Amino acid sequence: MRIGELSQETGVSVRALRYYEEEGLIRPARSANGYREFGDGAVEAVRQIRGMIESGLPTRIIREILPYLDGPAALMPEVPCAYMLGEVARQRDLLDQRIRSLTGNRDALDVYLRAARSAAVTADTAA
């Protein structure tokens, strides 16, 4: 699949896909004419990358952890880098903070929707 097709399939812009390639997040093959050729797993990989970026993970962390997400446990280094362990733990804590914040925002929207719907029903029955 070419980059335009991958873009259409995933909803990720061609520009972003090129950026992912520059960052080493995806590695397409090149055809004889130089076009990027993406394999069968590219759609899922791009969706996974997009989800991690949208959750706030920096590409440097994504690049390090991506190989371990779907691969065999044998890919895990025997002695993980202390710096990377600290960075991943810090990003996980930030993600937890975002989740708490998003949950609070969702709960506030639920309260608003219940009140607004109740007011709408009351207004409809009064009319």
Phi, psi and omega in degrees: 000139179274170186297323178295320178293319178296321177299313180296319183292326186258342185078011179261133184296155177301320179300315179295321179297321177296321177297316178302321178294315178301323181279356179079019180277328175229150182225088179285156171281165176243132177281175181302328180271005176091357179291146175287136177235118181259138181280184185299325183277000186296321182299310181294320179298315180295319178297321179293315178299313180302316179298319179292320178295316180296334178277357174102003179286135177286153184298330180296326177284317180302316181301322182284322186266340184307316181298337184270347187292320182239358184271175179291156180300337180297342179287337182295132179295146180297320179236095180297147178295128182300320179299314182294321176302316178296317180295316179296319178297319179296317179294324177296318178297318177297321178296318176301319178297316179297319179298316178299317180295314179297321178297317177298318178295318178297317180297321178295320177295322177299316179299314179299312182299318178298315180294316181294318179293321178296318179294323179294319179294317178299319179293321180293320181285334178283338184279000000 
